[in-house]
Amino acid sequence: MNPAQTDPLALYVHWPFCVSKCPYCDFNSHVRESVDQAAWRDALLADLAYEAAALPRRRLGSIFFGGGTPSLMPPETVAAVIDAATGHWPAEADIEITLEANPSSVEAARFADIARAGVNRVSLGLQALDDRALHFLGRAHDVAEGLAALDTAQRAFARVSFDLIYARPGQSLGDWHGELARALSFGTEHLSLYQLTVEQGTRFATEEREGRLTLPDPDYAADLFELTRETTARAGLPAYEVSNHARLGAESRHNLVYWRYRDYAGVGPGAHGRRGGLATARHKKPENWIGAVARNGHGAQIEDALPPADRATEALLMGLRLREGVDLGRIAAIGETTVDALIDWNAAQRLEGQGLLVRDGDHLTVTDAGMLLLDAILPLVVLG
C-alpha cells in the first residue's frame, strides 16, 4: 500500500445554500426560496457512496461540513451523512467532525440536535464584535445574537472555533486590539482571523471599482497582521497557519490534511478533492450537481490525474502556509524529482538572509516575518 494511503482520510461535504449572500463572499453559496431536503439528502449520500467506492480500505480521520451555511441543514441530514461516512470507512477513535454555522438564534436552536447527530466541533461565523462592522459586512446577526449563539455552541460542542474579519475600512489598531482581546476572553480553543480582501465577482469588488470602498493600505494592514499574531501568541493561541490560531493540540485536524497535502474526498456542489494523485471537482451550480447525481449516481465533473510536478508544487504552496514548514524530501518524492528541482535556492538564500525563511537540511520554514509577505515569497522560491 502507498504510504500516503495509511494516513487518515478527510471528508469535505459542501452545503451550498445561504439565507443571503454576504458582500465579501466568493464561496460557492446560493440563495434559494426552497430546498427539497429529502432529495438533497439522498443526493449527498449517493455522491458519498461513489467517493467511498473510489477510496477503499481507508480510515476516516475527519469530516467537515462547509458552505454555504451548513447549519441550515436538517440535523437528520447531518446524522445521515455521518452515519453513511463512518459506514463506508472505519472512523478513527478521535474523529473530528466539524460544522460551519452562522450565529443566528434560529440556527443556534439546532445546535443540540446537531451535536446529537455526531458533530463534535463547530466553526462559528461571528466575523466581527461590532454592530456597525457587522452591518458593513452584510451579516444578519448583531453582536448580542452572535455572542448568545457562541454561548450555546460552547455548551453543545466539545470544541468551538469562530471567525473574525479585520483590516476593515476605518478600523484602528486600538479598535482591533480591543476586539481581539474580547474575542480571546471567551476561552475558545481556536480562532480563524482573516484580513478583509476583495474577491472578484463580489459586491465589494463592484464597490471598490466604483470608488465606494477603500481598504487599508498594505503597510497598515501589515501592522494589523503583526498585532494579531503578537496578541494571540501572548494569549496561548499562536498562529499555526497564516490565518489560524489555536491552543496546542486544538488545531483543525481536517484543515491540516489540506495543508499537509494528504488525501481528502469532496462531495456536494463545487467540492474539490485529492484522491491518490487525482484532482476531483464536483459540478458547482446546485441544480447542475443534483442533476448529475440523478443521471450518473454522482456529482463529479472532473477526475484528472495530476502530473507529479504539479502535485509537488501544490504541496509546497500549501505546506509553506504552516508554521511547521515543509519536508522537502517528502515533497520531492511526491513530485518524483529532487529537492533542488523544487526550490530556487538563490532566492531562498536571499530571503533567509533577510530573516524571512529558515532552511534546516531538507526542512524549509517561513518565519513569522515572512508570513506577512507570503504571497510575494511563494512565487520567488517555488519552482514550476
C-alpha positions as a Markdown table, in Angstrom:
| # | Residue | x | y | z |
|---|---|---|---|---|
| 1 | Met | 0.0 | 0.0 | 0.0 |
| 2 | Asn | 1.2 | 3.5 | -0.8 |
| 3 | Pro | 2.4 | 5.1 | 2.5 |
| 4 | Ala | 0.0 | 8.1 | 1.8 |
| 5 | Gln | -2.9 | 5.6 | 1.9 |
| 6 | Thr | -2.2 | 4.8 | 5.5 |
| 7 | Asp | -2.9 | 8.4 | 6.6 |
| 8 | Pro | -6.4 | 9.1 | 7.9 |
| 9 | Leu | -8.7 | 10.3 | 5.1 |
| 10 | Ala | -10.6 | 13.6 | 5.4 |
| 11 | Leu | -14.1 | 14.1 | 4.0 |
| 12 | Tyr | -15.5 | 17.5 | 3.0 |
| 13 | Val | -19.2 | 17.9 | 2.5 |
| 14 | His | -20.5 | 21.1 | 0.8 |
| 15 | Trp | -23.9 | 22.5 | 1.6 |
| 16 | Pro | -24.3 | 25.4 | -0.9 |
| 17 | Phe | -27.4 | 27.3 | 0.5 |
| 18 | Cys | -27.4 | 30.6 | 2.4 |
| 19 | Val | -30.2 | 32.9 | 3.6 |
| 20 | Ser | -28.4 | 35.8 | 1.9 |
| 21 | Lys | -25.1 | 36.4 | 0.1 |
| 22 | Cys | -22.5 | 38.4 | 2.0 |
| 23 | Pro | -20.8 | 41.2 | 0.0 |
| 24 | Tyr | -17.3 | 39.8 | 0.6 |
| 25 | Cys | -18.0 | 36.2 | -0.1 |
| 26 | Asp | -16.9 | 34.4 | -3.3 |
| 27 | Phe | -17.6 | 30.9 | -1.9 |
| 28 | Asn | -19.9 | 28.6 | -3.8 |
| 29 | Ser | -23.0 | 29.8 | -2.0 |
| 30 | His | -26.5 | 30.3 | -3.3 |
| 31 | Val | -29.8 | 31.7 | -2.1 |
| 32 | Arg | -32.9 | 29.6 | -3.0 |
| 33 | Glu | -36.5 | 30.1 | -1.9 |
| 34 | Ser | -36.9 | 26.4 | -1.1 |
| 35 | Val | -34.8 | 23.3 | -0.9 |
| 36 | Asp | -36.1 | 19.7 | -1.3 |
| 37 | Gln | -34.4 | 18.4 | 1.8 |
| 38 | Ala | -35.2 | 14.7 | 1.1 |
| 39 | Ala | -33.8 | 14.9 | -2.4 |
| 40 | Trp | -30.7 | 16.7 | -1.2 |
| 41 | Arg | -30.0 | 14.2 | 1.5 |
| 42 | Asp | -30.4 | 11.3 | -1.0 |
| 43 | Ala | -28.1 | 13.0 | -3.5 |
| 44 | Leu | -25.4 | 13.7 | -0.9 |
| 45 | Leu | -25.5 | 10.0 | 0.2 |
| 46 | Ala | -25.2 | 8.9 | -3.4 |
| 47 | Asp | -22.2 | 11.2 | -4.1 |
| 48 | Leu | -20.6 | 10.0 | -0.9 |
| 49 | Ala | -21.1 | 6.3 | -1.9 |
| 50 | Tyr | -19.3 | 7.0 | -5.2 |
| 51 | Glu | -16.3 | 8.6 | -3.4 |
| 52 | Ala | -16.2 | 5.7 | -0.9 |
| 53 | Ala | -16.0 | 3.1 | -3.7 |
| 54 | Ala | -13.1 | 5.0 | -5.2 |
| 55 | Leu | -11.3 | 5.2 | -1.9 |
| 56 | Pro | -11.5 | 1.7 | -0.4 |
| 57 | Arg | -9.6 | 0.4 | 2.7 |
| 58 | Arg | -9.1 | 3.8 | 4.3 |
| 59 | Arg | -9.7 | 5.1 | 7.8 |
| 60 | Leu | -11.7 | 8.3 | 8.3 |
| 61 | Gly | -10.0 | 11.0 | 10.4 |
| 62 | Ser | -12.3 | 14.0 | 9.9 |
| 63 | Ile | -15.5 | 15.2 | 8.4 |
| 64 | Phe | -16.1 | 18.9 | 7.6 |
| 65 | Phe | -19.5 | 20.3 | 6.7 |
| 66 | Gly | -18.8 | 23.6 | 4.8 |
| 67 | Gly | -20.7 | 26.0 | 2.7 |
| 68 | Gly | -22.8 | 28.0 | 2.2 |
| 69 | Thr | -24.4 | 27.6 | 5.6 |
| 70 | Pro | -24.4 | 24.0 | 6.7 |
| 71 | Ser | -26.1 | 24.9 | 10.0 |
| 72 | Leu | -29.2 | 25.3 | 7.7 |
| 73 | Met | -29.1 | 21.5 | 7.1 |
| 74 | Pro | -31.7 | 19.5 | 8.9 |
| 75 | Pro | -29.9 | 17.6 | 11.8 |
| 76 | Glu | -31.4 | 14.4 | 10.3 |
| 77 | Thr | -29.4 | 15.0 | 7.1 |
| 78 | Val | -26.2 | 15.7 | 9.1 |
| 79 | Ala | -26.7 | 12.5 | 11.0 |
| 80 | Ala | -27.4 | 10.5 | 7.8 |
| 81 | Val | -24.2 | 11.7 | 6.2 |
| 82 | Ile | -22.1 | 11.0 | 9.3 |
| 83 | Asp | -23.6 | 7.5 | 9.6 |
| 84 | Ala | -23.0 | 6.8 | 5.9 |
| 85 | Ala | -19.4 | 8.0 | 6.0 |
| 86 | Thr | -18.5 | 6.0 | 9.1 |
| 87 | Gly | -20.2 | 3.0 | 7.5 |
| 88 | His | -18.1 | 3.4 | 4.3 |
| 89 | Trp | -14.8 | 3.9 | 6.2 |
| 90 | Pro | -13.9 | 2.9 | 9.7 |
| 91 | Ala | -13.6 | 6.0 | 11.8 |
| 92 | Glu | -10.6 | 7.0 | 14.0 |
| 93 | Ala | -11.4 | 6.8 | 17.7 |
| 94 | Asp | -11.0 | 10.6 | 18.0 |
| 95 | Ile | -12.6 | 11.5 | 14.7 |
| 96 | Glu | -13.1 | 15.3 | 14.3 |
| 97 | Ile | -16.5 | 16.3 | 12.9 |
| 98 | Thr | -16.8 | 20.0 | 12.2 |
| 99 | Leu | -19.8 | 22.0 | 11.0 |
| 100 | Glu | -19.7 | 25.7 | 10.0 |
| 101 | Ala | -22.5 | 27.7 | 11.5 |
| 102 | Asn | -24.0 | 31.1 | 11.3 |
| 103 | Pro | -24.6 | 32.7 | 14.8 |
| 104 | Ser | -28.3 | 33.4 | 14.4 |
| 105 | Ser | -30.7 | 32.4 | 17.1 |
| 106 | Val | -32.7 | 30.2 | 14.7 |
| 107 | Glu | -29.6 | 28.2 | 13.8 |
| 108 | Ala | -28.3 | 28.1 | 17.4 |
| 109 | Ala | -31.5 | 26.5 | 18.4 |
| 110 | Arg | -30.4 | 23.5 | 16.3 |
| 111 | Phe | -27.0 | 23.1 | 17.9 |
| 112 | Ala | -28.0 | 20.5 | 20.5 |
| 113 | Asp | -29.6 | 18.4 | 17.7 |
| 114 | Ile | -26.6 | 18.8 | 15.5 |
| 115 | Ala | -24.3 | 17.7 | 18.4 |
| 116 | Arg | -26.5 | 14.6 | 18.9 |
| 117 | Ala | -26.2 | 13.9 | 15.2 |
| 118 | Gly | -22.4 | 13.4 | 15.8 |
| 119 | Val | -20.8 | 16.8 | 15.2 |
| 120 | Asn | -18.2 | 17.5 | 17.9 |
| 121 | Arg | -16.7 | 20.7 | 16.6 |
| 122 | Val | -18.3 | 23.9 | 15.4 |
| 123 | Ser | -16.8 | 26.8 | 13.5 |
| 124 | Leu | -19.0 | 29.9 | 14.1 |
| 125 | Gly | -19.0 | 32.8 | 11.6 |
| 126 | Leu | -19.2 | 35.7 | 14.1 |
| 127 | Gln | -17.0 | 37.9 | 11.7 |
| 128 | Ala | -17.0 | 40.9 | 14.0 |
| 129 | Leu | -17.7 | 42.1 | 17.5 |
| 130 | Asp | -19.0 | 45.5 | 16.4 |
| 131 | Asp | -22.5 | 46.1 | 15.2 |
| 132 | Arg | -21.6 | 48.7 | 12.6 |
| 133 | Ala | -18.9 | 46.4 | 11.2 |
| 134 | Leu | -21.5 | 43.5 | 11.0 |
| 135 | His | -23.8 | 45.8 | 9.1 |
| 136 | Phe | -21.0 | 46.7 | 6.7 |
| 137 | Leu | -20.2 | 43.0 | 6.2 |
| 138 | Gly | -23.8 | 42.3 | 5.4 |
| 139 | Arg | -24.3 | 40.0 | 8.3 |
| 140 | Ala | -27.8 | 39.3 | 9.5 |
| 141 | His | -26.9 | 39.0 | 13.2 |
| 142 | Asp | -25.8 | 41.6 | 15.7 |
| 143 | Val | -23.2 | 41.2 | 18.4 |
| 144 | Ala | -25.7 | 40.2 | 21.1 |
| 145 | Glu | -27.2 | 37.5 | 19.0 |
| 146 | Gly | -23.8 | 36.3 | 17.9 |
| 147 | Leu | -22.5 | 36.0 | 21.5 |
| 148 | Ala | -25.6 | 34.2 | 22.6 |
| 149 | Ala | -25.0 | 31.7 | 19.8 |
| 150 | Leu | -21.4 | 31.4 | 20.9 |
| 151 | Asp | -22.6 | 30.6 | 24.5 |
| 152 | Thr | -25.0 | 28.0 | 23.1 |
| 153 | Ala | -22.2 | 26.5 | 21.0 |
| 154 | Gln | -19.8 | 26.2 | 23.9 |
| 155 | Arg | -22.4 | 24.3 | 25.9 |
| 156 | Ala | -23.4 | 22.0 | 23.0 |
| 157 | Phe | -20.0 | 21.1 | 21.4 |
| 158 | Ala | -16.7 | 19.8 | 22.8 |
| 159 | Arg | -14.7 | 22.1 | 20.5 |
| 160 | Val | -15.5 | 25.6 | 19.3 |
| 161 | Ser | -13.8 | 27.9 | 16.9 |
| 162 | Phe | -15.0 | 31.2 | 15.4 |
| 163 | Asp | -14.1 | 33.6 | 12.6 |
| 164 | Leu | -13.3 | 37.3 | 12.7 |
| 165 | Ile | -12.6 | 39.6 | 9.8 |
| 166 | Tyr | -10.2 | 42.5 | 10.4 |
| 167 | Ala | -8.4 | 45.2 | 8.3 |
| 168 | Arg | -11.8 | 46.7 | 7.7 |
| 169 | Pro | -12.1 | 50.3 | 6.4 |
| 170 | Gly | -11.7 | 52.8 | 9.3 |
| 171 | Gln | -10.6 | 50.1 | 11.8 |
| 172 | Ser | -7.8 | 51.5 | 14.0 |
| 173 | Leu | -5.1 | 49.4 | 15.7 |
| 174 | Gly | -6.8 | 50.2 | 19.1 |
| 175 | Asp | -10.2 | 49.1 | 17.8 |
| 176 | Trp | -8.8 | 45.8 | 16.6 |
| 177 | His | -6.8 | 45.2 | 19.7 |
| 178 | Gly | -9.8 | 45.7 | 21.8 |
| 179 | Glu | -12.0 | 43.5 | 19.6 |
| 180 | Leu | -9.3 | 40.8 | 19.6 |
| 181 | Ala | -8.8 | 40.9 | 23.3 |
| 182 | Arg | -12.6 | 40.5 | 23.8 |
| 183 | Ala | -12.6 | 37.5 | 21.4 |
| 184 | Leu | -9.8 | 35.9 | 23.4 |
| 185 | Ser | -11.7 | 36.3 | 26.6 |
| 186 | Phe | -14.4 | 33.8 | 25.6 |
| 187 | Gly | -12.0 | 30.9 | 26.0 |
| 188 | Thr | -12.4 | 29.1 | 22.7 |
| 189 | Glu | -9.6 | 26.8 | 21.7 |
| 190 | His | -9.3 | 28.1 | 18.1 |
| 191 | Leu | -9.7 | 31.4 | 16.1 |
| 192 | Ser | -9.7 | 32.0 | 12.4 |
| 193 | Leu | -8.7 | 35.6 | 11.8 |
| 194 | Tyr | -8.8 | 36.8 | 8.2 |
| 195 | Gln | -7.8 | 40.1 | 6.7 |
| 196 | Leu | -10.6 | 41.6 | 4.6 |
| 197 | Thr | -9.8 | 41.1 | 0.9 |
| 198 | Val | -11.9 | 42.0 | -2.2 |
| 199 | Glu | -12.6 | 39.0 | -4.3 |
| 200 | Gln | -13.7 | 39.2 | -8.0 |
| 201 | Gly | -17.4 | 38.8 | -8.5 |
| 202 | Thr | -18.5 | 40.0 | -5.1 |
| 203 | Arg | -20.4 | 43.1 | -4.3 |
| 204 | Phe | -17.4 | 44.6 | -2.6 |
| 205 | Ala | -15.5 | 44.2 | -5.9 |
| 206 | Thr | -18.1 | 46.4 | -7.6 |
| 207 | Glu | -18.0 | 48.9 | -4.8 |
| 208 | Glu | -14.2 | 49.1 | -4.9 |
| 209 | Arg | -14.2 | 49.5 | -8.7 |
| 210 | Glu | -16.7 | 52.4 | -8.4 |
| 211 | Gly | -14.7 | 54.1 | -5.7 |
| 212 | Arg | -17.2 | 53.4 | -2.9 |
| 213 | Leu | -14.9 | 51.1 | -0.9 |
| 214 | Thr | -11.3 | 51.6 | 0.0 |
| 215 | Leu | -9.4 | 49.0 | 2.1 |
| 216 | Pro | -6.5 | 49.9 | 4.4 |
| 217 | Asp | -3.1 | 50.3 | 2.6 |
| 218 | Pro | -0.7 | 47.3 | 2.7 |
| 219 | Asp | 1.6 | 48.8 | 5.3 |
| 220 | Tyr | -1.3 | 49.5 | 7.8 |
| 221 | Ala | -2.7 | 46.0 | 7.1 |
| 222 | Ala | 0.7 | 44.6 | 7.9 |
| 223 | Asp | 0.6 | 46.4 | 11.3 |
| 224 | Leu | -2.7 | 44.8 | 12.0 |
| 225 | Phe | -1.4 | 41.4 | 11.0 |
| 226 | Glu | 1.6 | 41.7 | 13.3 |
| 227 | Leu | -0.7 | 42.9 | 16.2 |
| 228 | Thr | -2.9 | 39.9 | 15.6 |
| 229 | Arg | 0.0 | 37.4 | 15.8 |
| 230 | Glu | 1.6 | 39.0 | 18.9 |
| 231 | Thr | -1.8 | 39.2 | 20.8 |
| 232 | Thr | -2.9 | 35.7 | 20.1 |
| 233 | Ala | 0.6 | 34.3 | 20.9 |
| 234 | Arg | 0.6 | 36.0 | 24.3 |
| 235 | Ala | -2.9 | 34.5 | 25.0 |
| 236 | Gly | -1.7 | 31.0 | 24.2 |
| 237 | Leu | -3.3 | 30.7 | 20.8 |
| 238 | Pro | -0.3 | 31.2 | 18.5 |
| 239 | Ala | -0.7 | 31.1 | 14.7 |
| 240 | Tyr | -0.1 | 27.6 | 13.3 |
| 241 | Glu | -1.2 | 28.8 | 9.7 |
| 242 | Val | -1.3 | 32.2 | 8.1 |
| 243 | Ser | -4.8 | 33.0 | 9.5 |
| 244 | Asn | -5.5 | 30.2 | 12.0 |
| 245 | His | -4.6 | 30.3 | 15.7 |
| 246 | Ala | -5.1 | 27.6 | 18.3 |
| 247 | Arg | -4.1 | 26.2 | 21.6 |
| 248 | Leu | -1.5 | 23.4 | 21.4 |
| 249 | Gly | -3.4 | 20.3 | 20.2 |
| 250 | Ala | -6.5 | 22.2 | 19.2 |
| 251 | Glu | -5.5 | 22.8 | 15.6 |
| 252 | Ser | -8.1 | 21.9 | 12.9 |
| 253 | Arg | -7.1 | 18.3 | 12.1 |
| 254 | His | -9.3 | 18.5 | 8.9 |
| 255 | Asn | -7.6 | 21.6 | 7.5 |
| 256 | Leu | -4.2 | 20.2 | 8.4 |
| 257 | Val | -4.9 | 17.4 | 5.9 |
| 258 | Tyr | -5.2 | 20.1 | 3.2 |
| 259 | Trp | -2.1 | 22.0 | 4.2 |
| 260 | Arg | 0.0 | 18.8 | 4.7 |
| 261 | Tyr | -1.2 | 17.6 | 1.3 |
| 262 | Arg | -2.9 | 14.3 | 2.3 |
| 263 | Asp | -5.9 | 12.7 | 0.6 |
| 264 | Tyr | -9.3 | 14.2 | 1.1 |
| 265 | Ala | -12.7 | 13.4 | -0.5 |
| 266 | Gly | -15.1 | 16.1 | -1.5 |
| 267 | Val | -18.8 | 15.7 | -2.1 |
| 268 | Gly | -21.6 | 18.2 | -2.8 |
| 269 | Pro | -21.7 | 21.1 | -5.2 |
| 270 | Gly | -18.3 | 22.5 | -6.2 |
| 271 | Ala | -16.4 | 20.3 | -3.7 |
| 272 | His | -12.8 | 19.5 | -4.6 |
| 273 | Gly | -10.8 | 16.5 | -3.6 |
| 274 | Arg | -7.4 | 14.9 | -3.9 |
| 275 | Arg | -7.6 | 11.2 | -4.4 |
| 276 | Gly | -4.4 | 9.2 | -4.8 |
| 277 | Gly | -2.9 | 11.6 | -7.4 |
| 278 | Leu | -6.3 | 12.6 | -8.9 |
| 279 | Ala | -7.8 | 16.0 | -8.7 |
| 280 | Thr | -11.6 | 15.8 | -8.3 |
| 281 | Ala | -14.2 | 18.5 | -8.6 |
| 282 | Arg | -18.0 | 18.4 | -8.5 |
| 283 | His | -20.4 | 20.4 | -10.6 |
| 284 | Lys | -20.6 | 23.8 | -9.0 |
| 285 | Lys | -24.2 | 25.1 | -9.5 |
| 286 | Pro | -26.6 | 23.2 | -7.2 |
| 287 | Glu | -29.0 | 22.4 | -9.9 |
| 288 | Asn | -26.3 | 21.0 | -12.2 |
| 289 | Trp | -24.8 | 18.9 | -9.4 |
| 290 | Ile | -28.1 | 17.3 | -8.3 |
| 291 | Gly | -28.9 | 16.7 | -11.9 |
| 292 | Ala | -25.6 | 14.9 | -12.5 |
| 293 | Val | -26.2 | 12.8 | -9.4 |
| 294 | Ala | -29.6 | 11.8 | -10.8 |
| 295 | Arg | -28.1 | 10.9 | -14.2 |
| 296 | Asn | -24.8 | 9.3 | -13.1 |
| 297 | Gly | -25.1 | 8.4 | -9.5 |
| 298 | His | -22.5 | 11.0 | -8.5 |
| 299 | Gly | -21.8 | 14.8 | -9.0 |
| 300 | Ala | -18.2 | 14.5 | -10.2 |
| 301 | Gln | -17.3 | 16.8 | -13.2 |
| 302 | Ile | -13.5 | 16.5 | -13.1 |
| 303 | Glu | -11.4 | 13.5 | -12.2 |
| 304 | Asp | -8.0 | 14.3 | -13.7 |
| 305 | Ala | -4.6 | 12.7 | -13.0 |
| 306 | Leu | -2.2 | 15.4 | -11.7 |
| 307 | Pro | 1.3 | 15.2 | -13.0 |
| 308 | Pro | 3.8 | 14.6 | -10.2 |
| 309 | Ala | 5.4 | 18.0 | -10.7 |
| 310 | Asp | 2.0 | 19.7 | -10.2 |
| 311 | Arg | 1.4 | 17.7 | -7.1 |
| 312 | Ala | 4.7 | 18.7 | -5.7 |
| 313 | Thr | 4.0 | 22.4 | -6.4 |
| 314 | Glu | 0.6 | 22.2 | -4.7 |
| 315 | Ala | 2.2 | 20.5 | -1.7 |
| 316 | Leu | 4.8 | 23.3 | -1.4 |
| 317 | Leu | 2.3 | 26.1 | -1.8 |
| 318 | Met | 0.0 | 24.6 | 0.8 |
| 319 | Gly | 2.7 | 23.4 | 3.3 |
| 320 | Leu | 4.6 | 26.7 | 3.4 |
| 321 | Arg | 1.4 | 28.3 | 4.9 |
| 322 | Leu | 2.1 | 26.3 | 8.0 |
| 323 | Arg | 4.3 | 27.4 | 10.9 |
| 324 | Glu | 5.8 | 23.9 | 11.0 |
| 325 | Gly | 7.0 | 24.3 | 7.4 |
| 326 | Val | 7.6 | 21.5 | 4.9 |
| 327 | Asp | 9.7 | 18.4 | 4.5 |
| 328 | Leu | 11.3 | 18.9 | 1.1 |
| 329 | Gly | 12.3 | 15.2 | 0.9 |
| 330 | Arg | 8.7 | 14.1 | 1.2 |
| 331 | Ile | 7.6 | 16.6 | -1.4 |
| 332 | Ala | 10.4 | 15.6 | -3.8 |
| 333 | Ala | 9.1 | 12.0 | -3.5 |
| 334 | Ile | 5.6 | 13.2 | -4.4 |
| 335 | Gly | 7.0 | 15.0 | -7.4 |
| 336 | Glu | 9.2 | 12.2 | -8.4 |
| 337 | Thr | 12.1 | 14.6 | -8.5 |
| 338 | Thr | 14.9 | 16.1 | -6.4 |
| 339 | Val | 14.8 | 18.6 | -3.7 |
| 340 | Asp | 16.9 | 21.0 | -5.9 |
| 341 | Ala | 14.2 | 20.9 | -8.6 |
| 342 | Leu | 11.6 | 22.2 | -6.2 |
| 343 | Ile | 13.2 | 25.4 | -4.8 |
| 344 | Asp | 15.1 | 28.4 | -6.3 |
| 345 | Trp | 17.9 | 28.3 | -3.8 |
| 346 | Asn | 19.4 | 31.6 | -4.8 |
| 347 | Ala | 16.1 | 33.3 | -3.9 |
| 348 | Ala | 15.7 | 31.2 | -0.8 |
| 349 | Gln | 19.2 | 32.2 | 0.4 |
| 350 | Arg | 18.5 | 35.9 | -0.1 |
| 351 | Leu | 15.2 | 35.5 | 1.8 |
| 352 | Glu | 16.9 | 33.6 | 4.6 |
| 353 | Gly | 19.4 | 36.4 | 4.9 |
| 354 | Gln | 16.5 | 38.8 | 5.4 |
| 355 | Gly | 15.0 | 36.6 | 8.1 |
| 356 | Leu | 12.0 | 35.5 | 6.1 |
| 357 | Leu | 12.9 | 31.8 | 5.6 |
| 358 | Val | 14.8 | 29.2 | 7.6 |
| 359 | Arg | 16.3 | 26.1 | 6.0 |
| 360 | Asp | 17.4 | 23.2 | 8.2 |
| 361 | Gly | 18.6 | 20.4 | 5.9 |
| 362 | Asp | 15.6 | 19.4 | 3.8 |
| 363 | His | 13.2 | 21.3 | 6.1 |
| 364 | Leu | 12.0 | 24.7 | 4.9 |
| 365 | Thr | 10.0 | 27.1 | 7.1 |
| 366 | Val | 8.6 | 30.6 | 6.5 |
| 367 | Thr | 9.3 | 32.8 | 9.6 |
| 368 | Asp | 6.7 | 34.9 | 11.3 |
| 369 | Ala | 8.2 | 38.0 | 9.5 |
| 370 | Gly | 7.9 | 36.0 | 6.2 |
| 371 | Met | 4.3 | 35.1 | 6.7 |
| 372 | Leu | 3.5 | 38.8 | 6.4 |
| 373 | Leu | 4.9 | 38.6 | 2.8 |
| 374 | Leu | 3.9 | 35.0 | 2.0 |
| 375 | Asp | 2.1 | 35.9 | -1.3 |
| 376 | Ala | 5.3 | 37.6 | -2.5 |
| 377 | Ile | 7.7 | 34.9 | -1.2 |
| 378 | Leu | 6.0 | 31.8 | -2.7 |
| 379 | Pro | 6.4 | 32.7 | -6.4 |
| 380 | Leu | 10.1 | 33.7 | -5.8 |
| 381 | Val | 11.1 | 30.4 | -4.2 |
| 382 | Val | 8.8 | 27.7 | -5.6 |
| 383 | Leu | 9.9 | 26.4 | -9.0 |
| 384 | Gly | 7.4 | 25.2 | -11.5 |
